[in-house]
Every structure is written in C-alpha cells, then in structure tokens.
Amino acid sequence: MTSWLLLAAAGTPEGGLFDLDATLPLMAVQVVLLTFILNALFFRPIGRTVEEREGYIATSRADSKQKLAQAQRLEADLKTQLKEARQEAQKLIVAAEEETDRLYRDALAAAMADSNASREKARREIDTQRETAMGQILLDADQLGDLIVQRLLAAQ
C-alpha cells in the first residue's frame, strides 16, 4: 500500500499523453480551420472537376449509345438494300441469260433457215443444170447417132 501512496504523492509528470491544458482546444481549432481552408482551396475545385468529368462521361456514353444505335440501324438498312440489290442483280442476270438464249436460238434458226434456203436454191440450180446437161447430152447423142448413121450409109 505504501507504493500506491508514493505514486499518488509523486503526481503526474508534465507533457504526457493526456495533458489537458490549452493546447488541445487550440489543436482542434487548427484542425477545423485547416479543414475549411483545404476544402475551399483544393477539395471544391477538384470536386467540381470530378463532377464535370462525370457529366462529360455520362453525356459521351449517351451520345455513343445513340450513335451505336444509329449505326446499327444504318447497317440493317444497308444490309436490306444490299440484299435487294443482289436479288435485283440476280433477276437481271437471269433475264439477260434468257435474252441471250433467245437471241442465240433466233440467230440459229435464222442461220438454219438461210442455210436451208441456200441449199434448196443450190439443189434447184443443180437440178436445172443436170436437166440442161441431160438435154444437151441427149441432143449430142442424137446428133452423134445421126452422124454415125450417115457415115455408115455413106460408106456403103
């Protein structure tokens, strides 16, 4: 027990951990004052800048979404137009092939008709020349026969 009494009589040393003189309220005032100064000088402008950037990012995202939706609509429209153009081109190709085939068949038919007409004309000419030649041969044969008969009769 004496040790407790000695400790109580000795008192507390100055400058300890919980020294409650005027420095604690002064430090509290300094901290509050420094907080207000830092808030006014640094934190509000930085906060405004951060809010502006957040607003810019939000508007940029909204614009990007709108542009993406517009690009997707345009892509769908272009795909539809491309599909229609391909179908139209396919129709034109089929029509051109049919037209070419028809023209080929018409030209072939015309060539065949022309060829048949030329062949028929040539056949008629050949027939005419053959008949003329046969007539001439018969005439020559008659003349030759008459000549032979005359020479045979003259030789007797």
Chimera marker file (.cmm) of the C-alpha trace (Angstrom):
<marker_set name="trace">
<marker id="1" x="0.000" y="0.000" z="0.000" r="1" g="1" b="0" radius="0.5"/>
<marker id="2" x="2.768" y="2.293" z="0.541" r="1" g="1" b="0" radius="0.5"/>
<marker id="3" x="3.651" y="2.051" z="-3.086" r="1" g="1" b="0" radius="0.5"/>
<marker id="4" x="0.289" y="3.489" z="-4.014" r="1" g="1" b="0" radius="0.5"/>
<marker id="5" x="0.714" y="6.357" z="-1.710" r="1" g="1" b="0" radius="0.5"/>
<marker id="6" x="4.089" y="7.132" z="-3.068" r="1" g="1" b="0" radius="0.5"/>
<marker id="7" x="2.733" y="7.163" z="-6.552" r="1" g="1" b="0" radius="0.5"/>
<marker id="8" x="-0.129" y="9.466" z="-5.582" r="1" g="1" b="0" radius="0.5"/>
<marker id="9" x="2.206" y="11.855" z="-3.804" r="1" g="1" b="0" radius="0.5"/>
<marker id="10" x="4.612" y="11.923" z="-6.704" r="1" g="1" b="0" radius="0.5"/>
<marker id="11" x="1.947" y="13.471" z="-9.037" r="1" g="1" b="0" radius="0.5"/>
<marker id="12" x="1.725" y="13.244" z="-12.760" r="1" g="1" b="0" radius="0.5"/>
<marker id="13" x="4.565" y="14.260" z="-14.973" r="1" g="1" b="0" radius="0.5"/>
<marker id="14" x="4.005" y="17.157" z="-17.352" r="1" g="1" b="0" radius="0.5"/>
<marker id="15" x="3.757" y="16.694" z="-21.166" r="1" g="1" b="0" radius="0.5"/>
<marker id="16" x="2.218" y="13.251" z="-21.018" r="1" g="1" b="0" radius="0.5"/>
<marker id="17" x="-0.228" y="11.618" z="-23.319" r="1" g="1" b="0" radius="0.5"/>
<marker id="18" x="-3.350" y="13.202" z="-21.855" r="1" g="1" b="0" radius="0.5"/>
<marker id="19" x="-2.167" y="16.623" z="-20.914" r="1" g="1" b="0" radius="0.5"/>
<marker id="20" x="-5.348" y="18.719" z="-20.745" r="1" g="1" b="0" radius="0.5"/>
<marker id="21" x="-4.110" y="22.267" z="-20.890" r="1" g="1" b="0" radius="0.5"/>
<marker id="22" x="-4.916" y="24.858" z="-23.630" r="1" g="1" b="0" radius="0.5"/>
<marker id="23" x="-3.090" y="23.029" z="-26.434" r="1" g="1" b="0" radius="0.5"/>
<marker id="24" x="-5.902" y="20.512" z="-27.073" r="1" g="1" b="0" radius="0.5"/>
<marker id="25" x="-8.579" y="23.086" z="-27.932" r="1" g="1" b="0" radius="0.5"/>
<marker id="26" x="-6.008" y="25.075" z="-29.920" r="1" g="1" b="0" radius="0.5"/>
<marker id="27" x="-5.132" y="21.983" z="-31.948" r="1" g="1" b="0" radius="0.5"/>
<marker id="28" x="-8.832" y="21.255" z="-32.512" r="1" g="1" b="0" radius="0.5"/>
<marker id="29" x="-9.393" y="24.803" z="-33.803" r="1" g="1" b="0" radius="0.5"/>
<marker id="30" x="-6.346" y="24.471" z="-36.062" r="1" g="1" b="0" radius="0.5"/>
<marker id="31" x="-7.651" y="21.154" z="-37.479" r="1" g="1" b="0" radius="0.5"/>
<marker id="32" x="-11.124" y="22.624" z="-38.163" r="1" g="1" b="0" radius="0.5"/>
<marker id="33" x="-9.621" y="25.782" z="-39.682" r="1" g="1" b="0" radius="0.5"/>
<marker id="34" x="-7.230" y="23.735" z="-41.845" r="1" g="1" b="0" radius="0.5"/>
<marker id="35" x="-10.162" y="21.548" z="-42.951" r="1" g="1" b="0" radius="0.5"/>
<marker id="36" x="-12.148" y="24.611" z="-44.085" r="1" g="1" b="0" radius="0.5"/>
<marker id="37" x="-9.134" y="26.101" z="-45.880" r="1" g="1" b="0" radius="0.5"/>
<marker id="38" x="-8.305" y="22.817" z="-47.639" r="1" g="1" b="0" radius="0.5"/>
<marker id="39" x="-11.946" y="22.322" z="-48.540" r="1" g="1" b="0" radius="0.5"/>
<marker id="40" x="-12.183" y="25.833" z="-50.026" r="1" g="1" b="0" radius="0.5"/>
<marker id="41" x="-8.836" y="25.748" z="-51.854" r="1" g="1" b="0" radius="0.5"/>
<marker id="42" x="-8.486" y="22.142" z="-53.009" r="1" g="1" b="0" radius="0.5"/>
<marker id="43" x="-11.447" y="19.862" z="-52.446" r="1" g="1" b="0" radius="0.5"/>
<marker id="44" x="-14.233" y="22.012" z="-54.000" r="1" g="1" b="0" radius="0.5"/>
<marker id="45" x="-12.357" y="22.691" z="-57.302" r="1" g="1" b="0" radius="0.5"/>
<marker id="46" x="-11.323" y="19.049" z="-57.514" r="1" g="1" b="0" radius="0.5"/>
<marker id="47" x="-14.909" y="18.014" z="-56.738" r="1" g="1" b="0" radius="0.5"/>
<marker id="48" x="-16.225" y="20.329" z="-59.444" r="1" g="1" b="0" radius="0.5"/>
<marker id="49" x="-13.700" y="18.946" z="-61.907" r="1" g="1" b="0" radius="0.5"/>
<marker id="50" x="-14.666" y="15.398" z="-61.000" r="1" g="1" b="0" radius="0.5"/>
<marker id="51" x="-18.380" y="16.240" z="-61.375" r="1" g="1" b="0" radius="0.5"/>
<marker id="52" x="-17.721" y="17.890" z="-64.758" r="1" g="1" b="0" radius="0.5"/>
<marker id="53" x="-15.815" y="14.824" z="-65.903" r="1" g="1" b="0" radius="0.5"/>
<marker id="54" x="-18.586" y="12.544" z="-64.704" r="1" g="1" b="0" radius="0.5"/>
<marker id="55" x="-21.123" y="14.683" z="-66.597" r="1" g="1" b="0" radius="0.5"/>
<marker id="56" x="-18.930" y="14.617" z="-69.716" r="1" g="1" b="0" radius="0.5"/>
<marker id="57" x="-18.559" y="10.840" z="-69.428" r="1" g="1" b="0" radius="0.5"/>
<marker id="58" x="-22.318" y="10.409" z="-68.961" r="1" g="1" b="0" radius="0.5"/>
<marker id="59" x="-23.129" y="12.580" z="-71.985" r="1" g="1" b="0" radius="0.5"/>
<marker id="60" x="-20.415" y="10.860" z="-74.020" r="1" g="1" b="0" radius="0.5"/>
<marker id="61" x="-21.825" y="7.455" z="-73.125" r="1" g="1" b="0" radius="0.5"/>
<marker id="62" x="-25.347" y="8.575" z="-74.050" r="1" g="1" b="0" radius="0.5"/>
<marker id="63" x="-24.091" y="10.018" z="-77.362" r="1" g="1" b="0" radius="0.5"/>
<marker id="64" x="-22.117" y="6.842" z="-78.014" r="1" g="1" b="0" radius="0.5"/>
<marker id="65" x="-25.180" y="4.705" z="-77.361" r="1" g="1" b="0" radius="0.5"/>
<marker id="66" x="-27.236" y="6.856" z="-79.736" r="1" g="1" b="0" radius="0.5"/>
<marker id="67" x="-24.536" y="6.712" z="-82.404" r="1" g="1" b="0" radius="0.5"/>
<marker id="68" x="-24.195" y="2.951" z="-81.951" r="1" g="1" b="0" radius="0.5"/>
<marker id="69" x="-27.968" y="2.514" z="-82.317" r="1" g="1" b="0" radius="0.5"/>
<marker id="70" x="-27.930" y="4.734" z="-85.407" r="1" g="1" b="0" radius="0.5"/>
<marker id="71" x="-25.008" y="2.784" z="-86.857" r="1" g="1" b="0" radius="0.5"/>
<marker id="72" x="-26.847" y="-0.481" z="-86.229" r="1" g="1" b="0" radius="0.5"/>
<marker id="73" x="-29.963" y="0.902" z="-87.939" r="1" g="1" b="0" radius="0.5"/>
<marker id="74" x="-27.863" y="2.065" z="-90.881" r="1" g="1" b="0" radius="0.5"/>
<marker id="75" x="-26.157" y="-1.320" z="-91.030" r="1" g="1" b="0" radius="0.5"/>
<marker id="76" x="-29.509" y="-3.077" z="-91.075" r="1" g="1" b="0" radius="0.5"/>
<marker id="77" x="-30.773" y="-0.697" z="-93.787" r="1" g="1" b="0" radius="0.5"/>
<marker id="78" x="-27.642" y="-1.231" z="-95.856" r="1" g="1" b="0" radius="0.5"/>
<marker id="79" x="-27.899" y="-4.993" z="-95.456" r="1" g="1" b="0" radius="0.5"/>
<marker id="80" x="-31.506" y="-4.816" z="-96.643" r="1" g="1" b="0" radius="0.5"/>
<marker id="81" x="-30.521" y="-2.628" z="-99.590" r="1" g="1" b="0" radius="0.5"/>
<marker id="82" x="-27.631" y="-4.953" z="-100.421" r="1" g="1" b="0" radius="0.5"/>
<marker id="83" x="-29.925" y="-7.967" z="-100.293" r="1" g="1" b="0" radius="0.5"/>
<marker id="84" x="-32.437" y="-6.219" z="-102.558" r="1" g="1" b="0" radius="0.5"/>
<marker id="85" x="-29.661" y="-5.145" z="-104.928" r="1" g="1" b="0" radius="0.5"/>
<marker id="86" x="-28.342" y="-8.705" z="-105.088" r="1" g="1" b="0" radius="0.5"/>
<marker id="87" x="-31.829" y="-10.027" z="-105.810" r="1" g="1" b="0" radius="0.5"/>
<marker id="88" x="-32.325" y="-7.385" z="-108.496" r="1" g="1" b="0" radius="0.5"/>
<marker id="89" x="-28.916" y="-8.192" z="-109.988" r="1" g="1" b="0" radius="0.5"/>
<marker id="90" x="-29.781" y="-11.881" z="-109.952" r="1" g="1" b="0" radius="0.5"/>
<marker id="91" x="-33.054" y="-11.121" z="-111.736" r="1" g="1" b="0" radius="0.5"/>
<marker id="92" x="-31.186" y="-9.024" z="-114.308" r="1" g="1" b="0" radius="0.5"/>
<marker id="93" x="-28.660" y="-11.806" z="-114.833" r="1" g="1" b="0" radius="0.5"/>
<marker id="94" x="-31.415" y="-14.373" z="-115.336" r="1" g="1" b="0" radius="0.5"/>
<marker id="95" x="-33.241" y="-12.029" z="-117.719" r="1" g="1" b="0" radius="0.5"/>
<marker id="96" x="-30.017" y="-11.361" z="-119.640" r="1" g="1" b="0" radius="0.5"/>
<marker id="97" x="-29.292" y="-15.093" z="-119.859" r="1" g="1" b="0" radius="0.5"/>
<marker id="98" x="-32.820" y="-15.727" z="-121.134" r="1" g="1" b="0" radius="0.5"/>
<marker id="99" x="-32.494" y="-12.883" z="-123.645" r="1" g="1" b="0" radius="0.5"/>
<marker id="100" x="-29.121" y="-14.200" z="-124.791" r="1" g="1" b="0" radius="0.5"/>
<marker id="101" x="-30.519" y="-17.696" z="-125.116" r="1" g="1" b="0" radius="0.5"/>
<marker id="102" x="-33.496" y="-16.393" z="-127.083" r="1" g="1" b="0" radius="0.5"/>
<marker id="103" x="-31.240" y="-14.347" z="-129.350" r="1" g="1" b="0" radius="0.5"/>
<marker id="104" x="-28.998" y="-17.370" z="-129.855" r="1" g="1" b="0" radius="0.5"/>
<marker id="105" x="-31.951" y="-19.565" z="-130.722" r="1" g="1" b="0" radius="0.5"/>
<marker id="106" x="-33.329" y="-16.881" z="-133.079" r="1" g="1" b="0" radius="0.5"/>
<marker id="107" x="-29.942" y="-16.443" z="-134.761" r="1" g="1" b="0" radius="0.5"/>
<marker id="108" x="-29.523" y="-20.209" z="-135.005" r="1" g="1" b="0" radius="0.5"/>
<marker id="109" x="-32.995" y="-20.563" z="-136.504" r="1" g="1" b="0" radius="0.5"/>
<marker id="110" x="-32.297" y="-17.724" z="-138.947" r="1" g="1" b="0" radius="0.5"/>
<marker id="111" x="-28.965" y="-19.290" z="-139.903" r="1" g="1" b="0" radius="0.5"/>
<marker id="112" x="-30.587" y="-22.684" z="-140.309" r="1" g="1" b="0" radius="0.5"/>
<marker id="113" x="-33.365" y="-21.165" z="-142.459" r="1" g="1" b="0" radius="0.5"/>
<marker id="114" x="-30.795" y="-19.290" z="-144.532" r="1" g="1" b="0" radius="0.5"/>
<marker id="115" x="-28.722" y="-22.435" z="-144.863" r="1" g="1" b="0" radius="0.5"/>
<marker id="116" x="-31.769" y="-24.483" z="-145.878" r="1" g="1" b="0" radius="0.5"/>
<marker id="117" x="-32.798" y="-21.805" z="-148.395" r="1" g="1" b="0" radius="0.5"/>
<marker id="118" x="-29.276" y="-21.708" z="-149.850" r="1" g="1" b="0" radius="0.5"/>
<marker id="119" x="-29.140" y="-25.497" z="-150.005" r="1" g="1" b="0" radius="0.5"/>
<marker id="120" x="-32.550" y="-25.647" z="-151.671" r="1" g="1" b="0" radius="0.5"/>
<marker id="121" x="-31.549" y="-22.960" z="-154.175" r="1" g="1" b="0" radius="0.5"/>
<marker id="122" x="-28.315" y="-24.819" z="-154.913" r="1" g="1" b="0" radius="0.5"/>
<marker id="123" x="-30.257" y="-28.081" z="-155.330" r="1" g="1" b="0" radius="0.5"/>
<marker id="124" x="-32.656" y="-26.406" z="-157.754" r="1" g="1" b="0" radius="0.5"/>
<marker id="125" x="-29.759" y="-24.923" z="-159.721" r="1" g="1" b="0" radius="0.5"/>
<marker id="126" x="-28.033" y="-28.308" z="-159.802" r="1" g="1" b="0" radius="0.5"/>
<marker id="127" x="-31.253" y="-29.955" z="-160.945" r="1" g="1" b="0" radius="0.5"/>
<marker id="128" x="-31.691" y="-27.315" z="-163.628" r="1" g="1" b="0" radius="0.5"/>
<marker id="129" x="-28.094" y="-27.697" z="-164.804" r="1" g="1" b="0" radius="0.5"/>
<marker id="130" x="-28.418" y="-31.503" z="-164.750" r="1" g="1" b="0" radius="0.5"/>
<marker id="131" x="-31.580" y="-31.355" z="-166.831" r="1" g="1" b="0" radius="0.5"/>
<marker id="132" x="-29.900" y="-28.929" z="-169.215" r="1" g="1" b="0" radius="0.5"/>
<marker id="133" x="-26.850" y="-31.160" z="-169.366" r="1" g="1" b="0" radius="0.5"/>
<marker id="134" x="-29.012" y="-34.261" z="-169.904" r="1" g="1" b="0" radius="0.5"/>
<marker id="135" x="-30.894" y="-32.467" z="-172.640" r="1" g="1" b="0" radius="0.5"/>
<marker id="136" x="-27.615" y="-31.427" z="-174.234" r="1" g="1" b="0" radius="0.5"/>
<marker id="137" x="-26.236" y="-34.966" z="-173.883" r="1" g="1" b="0" radius="0.5"/>
<marker id="138" x="-29.373" y="-36.393" z="-175.484" r="1" g="1" b="0" radius="0.5"/>
<marker id="139" x="-29.145" y="-33.853" z="-178.265" r="1" g="1" b="0" radius="0.5"/>
<marker id="140" x="-25.474" y="-34.621" z="-178.755" r="1" g="1" b="0" radius="0.5"/>
<marker id="141" x="-26.242" y="-38.351" z="-178.654" r="1" g="1" b="0" radius="0.5"/>
<marker id="142" x="-28.938" y="-37.892" z="-181.312" r="1" g="1" b="0" radius="0.5"/>
<marker id="143" x="-26.587" y="-35.857" z="-183.465" r="1" g="1" b="0" radius="0.5"/>
<marker id="144" x="-23.813" y="-38.387" z="-182.942" r="1" g="1" b="0" radius="0.5"/>
<marker id="145" x="-26.206" y="-41.234" z="-183.783" r="1" g="1" b="0" radius="0.5"/>
<marker id="146" x="-27.334" y="-39.399" z="-186.905" r="1" g="1" b="0" radius="0.5"/>
<marker id="147" x="-23.722" y="-38.755" z="-187.861" r="1" g="1" b="0" radius="0.5"/>
<marker id="148" x="-22.841" y="-42.430" z="-187.374" r="1" g="1" b="0" radius="0.5"/>
<marker id="149" x="-25.836" y="-43.494" z="-189.436" r="1" g="1" b="0" radius="0.5"/>
<marker id="150" x="-24.922" y="-41.027" z="-192.196" r="1" g="1" b="0" radius="0.5"/>
<marker id="151" x="-21.322" y="-42.243" z="-192.308" r="1" g="1" b="0" radius="0.5"/>
<marker id="152" x="-22.414" y="-45.839" z="-192.293" r="1" g="1" b="0" radius="0.5"/>
<marker id="153" x="-24.841" y="-45.152" z="-195.119" r="1" g="1" b="0" radius="0.5"/>
<marker id="154" x="-22.269" y="-43.092" z="-196.980" r="1" g="1" b="0" radius="0.5"/>
<marker id="155" x="-19.708" y="-45.833" z="-196.583" r="1" g="1" b="0" radius="0.5"/>
<marker id="156" x="-21.953" y="-48.432" z="-198.267" r="1" g="1" b="0" radius="0.5"/>
<link id1="1" id2="2" r="1" g="1" b="0" radius="0.2"/>
<link id1="2" id2="3" r="1" g="1" b="0" radius="0.2"/>
<link id1="3" id2="4" r="1" g="1" b="0" radius="0.2"/>
<link id1="4" id2="5" r="1" g="1" b="0" radius="0.2"/>
<link id1="5" id2="6" r="1" g="1" b="0" radius="0.2"/>
<link id1="6" id2="7" r="1" g="1" b="0" radius="0.2"/>
<link id1="7" id2="8" r="1" g="1" b="0" radius="0.2"/>
<link id1="8" id2="9" r="1" g="1" b="0" radius="0.2"/>
<link id1="9" id2="10" r="1" g="1" b="0" radius="0.2"/>
<link id1="10" id2="11" r="1" g="1" b="0" radius="0.2"/>
<link id1="11" id2="12" r="1" g="1" b="0" radius="0.2"/>
<link id1="12" id2="13" r="1" g="1" b="0" radius="0.2"/>
<link id1="13" id2="14" r="1" g="1" b="0" radius="0.2"/>
<link id1="14" id2="15" r="1" g="1" b="0" radius="0.2"/>
<link id1="15" id2="16" r="1" g="1" b="0" radius="0.2"/>
<link id1="16" id2="17" r="1" g="1" b="0" radius="0.2"/>
<link id1="17" id2="18" r="1" g="1" b="0" radius="0.2"/>
<link id1="18" id2="19" r="1" g="1" b="0" radius="0.2"/>
<link id1="19" id2="20" r="1" g="1" b="0" radius="0.2"/>
<link id1="20" id2="21" r="1" g="1" b="0" radius="0.2"/>
<link id1="21" id2="22" r="1" g="1" b="0" radius="0.2"/>
<link id1="22" id2="23" r="1" g="1" b="0" radius="0.2"/>
<link id1="23" id2="24" r="1" g="1" b="0" radius="0.2"/>
<link id1="24" id2="25" r="1" g="1" b="0" radius="0.2"/>
<link id1="25" id2="26" r="1" g="1" b="0" radius="0.2"/>
<link id1="26" id2="27" r="1" g="1" b="0" radius="0.2"/>
<link id1="27" id2="28" r="1" g="1" b="0" radius="0.2"/>
<link id1="28" id2="29" r="1" g="1" b="0" radius="0.2"/>
<link id1="29" id2="30" r="1" g="1" b="0" radius="0.2"/>
<link id1="30" id2="31" r="1" g="1" b="0" radius="0.2"/>
<link id1="31" id2="32" r="1" g="1" b="0" radius="0.2"/>
<link id1="32" id2="33" r="1" g="1" b="0" radius="0.2"/>
<link id1="33" id2="34" r="1" g="1" b="0" radius="0.2"/>
<link id1="34" id2="35" r="1" g="1" b="0" radius="0.2"/>
<link id1="35" id2="36" r="1" g="1" b="0" radius="0.2"/>
<link id1="36" id2="37" r="1" g="1" b="0" radius="0.2"/>
<link id1="37" id2="38" r="1" g="1" b="0" radius="0.2"/>
<link id1="38" id2="39" r="1" g="1" b="0" radius="0.2"/>
<link id1="39" id2="40" r="1" g="1" b="0" radius="0.2"/>
<link id1="40" id2="41" r="1" g="1" b="0" radius="0.2"/>
<link id1="41" id2="42" r="1" g="1" b="0" radius="0.2"/>
<link id1="42" id2="43" r="1" g="1" b="0" radius="0.2"/>
<link id1="43" id2="44" r="1" g="1" b="0" radius="0.2"/>
<link id1="44" id2="45" r="1" g="1" b="0" radius="0.2"/>
<link id1="45" id2="46" r="1" g="1" b="0" radius="0.2"/>
<link id1="46" id2="47" r="1" g="1" b="0" radius="0.2"/>
<link id1="47" id2="48" r="1" g="1" b="0" radius="0.2"/>
<link id1="48" id2="49" r="1" g="1" b="0" radius="0.2"/>
<link id1="49" id2="50" r="1" g="1" b="0" radius="0.2"/>
<link id1="50" id2="51" r="1" g="1" b="0" radius="0.2"/>
<link id1="51" id2="52" r="1" g="1" b="0" radius="0.2"/>
<link id1="52" id2="53" r="1" g="1" b="0" radius="0.2"/>
<link id1="53" id2="54" r="1" g="1" b="0" radius="0.2"/>
<link id1="54" id2="55" r="1" g="1" b="0" radius="0.2"/>
<link id1="55" id2="56" r="1" g="1" b="0" radius="0.2"/>
<link id1="56" id2="57" r="1" g="1" b="0" radius="0.2"/>
<link id1="57" id2="58" r="1" g="1" b="0" radius="0.2"/>
<link id1="58" id2="59" r="1" g="1" b="0" radius="0.2"/>
<link id1="59" id2="60" r="1" g="1" b="0" radius="0.2"/>
<link id1="60" id2="61" r="1" g="1" b="0" radius="0.2"/>
<link id1="61" id2="62" r="1" g="1" b="0" radius="0.2"/>
<link id1="62" id2="63" r="1" g="1" b="0" radius="0.2"/>
<link id1="63" id2="64" r="1" g="1" b="0" radius="0.2"/>
<link id1="64" id2="65" r="1" g="1" b="0" radius="0.2"/>
<link id1="65" id2="66" r="1" g="1" b="0" radius="0.2"/>
<link id1="66" id2="67" r="1" g="1" b="0" radius="0.2"/>
<link id1="67" id2="68" r="1" g="1" b="0" radius="0.2"/>
<link id1="68" id2="69" r="1" g="1" b="0" radius="0.2"/>
<link id1="69" id2="70" r="1" g="1" b="0" radius="0.2"/>
<link id1="70" id2="71" r="1" g="1" b="0" radius="0.2"/>
<link id1="71" id2="72" r="1" g="1" b="0" radius="0.2"/>
<link id1="72" id2="73" r="1" g="1" b="0" radius="0.2"/>
<link id1="73" id2="74" r="1" g="1" b="0" radius="0.2"/>
<link id1="74" id2="75" r="1" g="1" b="0" radius="0.2"/>
<link id1="75" id2="76" r="1" g="1" b="0" radius="0.2"/>
<link id1="76" id2="77" r="1" g="1" b="0" radius="0.2"/>
<link id1="77" id2="78" r="1" g="1" b="0" radius="0.2"/>
<link id1="78" id2="79" r="1" g="1" b="0" radius="0.2"/>
<link id1="79" id2="80" r="1" g="1" b="0" radius="0.2"/>
<link id1="80" id2="81" r="1" g="1" b="0" radius="0.2"/>
<link id1="81" id2="82" r="1" g="1" b="0" radius="0.2"/>
<link id1="82" id2="83" r="1" g="1" b="0" radius="0.2"/>
<link id1="83" id2="84" r="1" g="1" b="0" radius="0.2"/>
<link id1="84" id2="85" r="1" g="1" b="0" radius="0.2"/>
<link id1="85" id2="86" r="1" g="1" b="0" radius="0.2"/>
<link id1="86" id2="87" r="1" g="1" b="0" radius="0.2"/>
<link id1="87" id2="88" r="1" g="1" b="0" radius="0.2"/>
<link id1="88" id2="89" r="1" g="1" b="0" radius="0.2"/>
<link id1="89" id2="90" r="1" g="1" b="0" radius="0.2"/>
<link id1="90" id2="91" r="1" g="1" b="0" radius="0.2"/>
<link id1="91" id2="92" r="1" g="1" b="0" radius="0.2"/>
<link id1="92" id2="93" r="1" g="1" b="0" radius="0.2"/>
<link id1="93" id2="94" r="1" g="1" b="0" radius="0.2"/>
<link id1="94" id2="95" r="1" g="1" b="0" radius="0.2"/>
<link id1="95" id2="96" r="1" g="1" b="0" radius="0.2"/>
<link id1="96" id2="97" r="1" g="1" b="0" radius="0.2"/>
<link id1="97" id2="98" r="1" g="1" b="0" radius="0.2"/>
<link id1="98" id2="99" r="1" g="1" b="0" radius="0.2"/>
<link id1="99" id2="100" r="1" g="1" b="0" radius="0.2"/>
<link id1="100" id2="101" r="1" g="1" b="0" radius="0.2"/>
<link id1="101" id2="102" r="1" g="1" b="0" radius="0.2"/>
<link id1="102" id2="103" r="1" g="1" b="0" radius="0.2"/>
<link id1="103" id2="104" r="1" g="1" b="0" radius="0.2"/>
<link id1="104" id2="105" r="1" g="1" b="0" radius="0.2"/>
<link id1="105" id2="106" r="1" g="1" b="0" radius="0.2"/>
<link id1="106" id2="107" r="1" g="1" b="0" radius="0.2"/>
<link id1="107" id2="108" r="1" g="1" b="0" radius="0.2"/>
<link id1="108" id2="109" r="1" g="1" b="0" radius="0.2"/>
<link id1="109" id2="110" r="1" g="1" b="0" radius="0.2"/>
<link id1="110" id2="111" r="1" g="1" b="0" radius="0.2"/>
<link id1="111" id2="112" r="1" g="1" b="0" radius="0.2"/>
<link id1="112" id2="113" r="1" g="1" b="0" radius="0.2"/>
<link id1="113" id2="114" r="1" g="1" b="0" radius="0.2"/>
<link id1="114" id2="115" r="1" g="1" b="0" radius="0.2"/>
<link id1="115" id2="116" r="1" g="1" b="0" radius="0.2"/>
<link id1="116" id2="117" r="1" g="1" b="0" radius="0.2"/>
<link id1="117" id2="118" r="1" g="1" b="0" radius="0.2"/>
<link id1="118" id2="119" r="1" g="1" b="0" radius="0.2"/>
<link id1="119" id2="120" r="1" g="1" b="0" radius="0.2"/>
<link id1="120" id2="121" r="1" g="1" b="0" radius="0.2"/>
<link id1="121" id2="122" r="1" g="1" b="0" radius="0.2"/>
<link id1="122" id2="123" r="1" g="1" b="0" radius="0.2"/>
<link id1="123" id2="124" r="1" g="1" b="0" radius="0.2"/>
<link id1="124" id2="125" r="1" g="1" b="0" radius="0.2"/>
<link id1="125" id2="126" r="1" g="1" b="0" radius="0.2"/>
<link id1="126" id2="127" r="1" g="1" b="0" radius="0.2"/>
<link id1="127" id2="128" r="1" g="1" b="0" radius="0.2"/>
<link id1="128" id2="129" r="1" g="1" b="0" radius="0.2"/>
<link id1="129" id2="130" r="1" g="1" b="0" radius="0.2"/>
<link id1="130" id2="131" r="1" g="1" b="0" radius="0.2"/>
<link id1="131" id2="132" r="1" g="1" b="0" radius="0.2"/>
<link id1="132" id2="133" r="1" g="1" b="0" radius="0.2"/>
<link id1="133" id2="134" r="1" g="1" b="0" radius="0.2"/>
<link id1="134" id2="135" r="1" g="1" b="0" radius="0.2"/>
<link id1="135" id2="136" r="1" g="1" b="0" radius="0.2"/>
<link id1="136" id2="137" r="1" g="1" b="0" radius="0.2"/>
<link id1="137" id2="138" r="1" g="1" b="0" radius="0.2"/>
<link id1="138" id2="139" r="1" g="1" b="0" radius="0.2"/>
<link id1="139" id2="140" r="1" g="1" b="0" radius="0.2"/>
<link id1="140" id2="141" r="1" g="1" b="0" radius="0.2"/>
<link id1="141" id2="142" r="1" g="1" b="0" radius="0.2"/>
<link id1="142" id2="143" r="1" g="1" b="0" radius="0.2"/>
<link id1="143" id2="144" r="1" g="1" b="0" radius="0.2"/>
<link id1="144" id2="145" r="1" g="1" b="0" radius="0.2"/>
<link id1="145" id2="146" r="1" g="1" b="0" radius="0.2"/>
<link id1="146" id2="147" r="1" g="1" b="0" radius="0.2"/>
<link id1="147" id2="148" r="1" g="1" b="0" radius="0.2"/>
<link id1="148" id2="149" r="1" g="1" b="0" radius="0.2"/>
<link id1="149" id2="150" r="1" g="1" b="0" radius="0.2"/>
<link id1="150" id2="151" r="1" g="1" b="0" radius="0.2"/>
<link id1="151" id2="152" r="1" g="1" b="0" radius="0.2"/>
<link id1="152" id2="153" r="1" g="1" b="0" radius="0.2"/>
<link id1="153" id2="154" r="1" g="1" b="0" radius="0.2"/>
<link id1="154" id2="155" r="1" g="1" b="0" radius="0.2"/>
<link id1="155" id2="156" r="1" g="1" b="0" radius="0.2"/>
</marker_set>
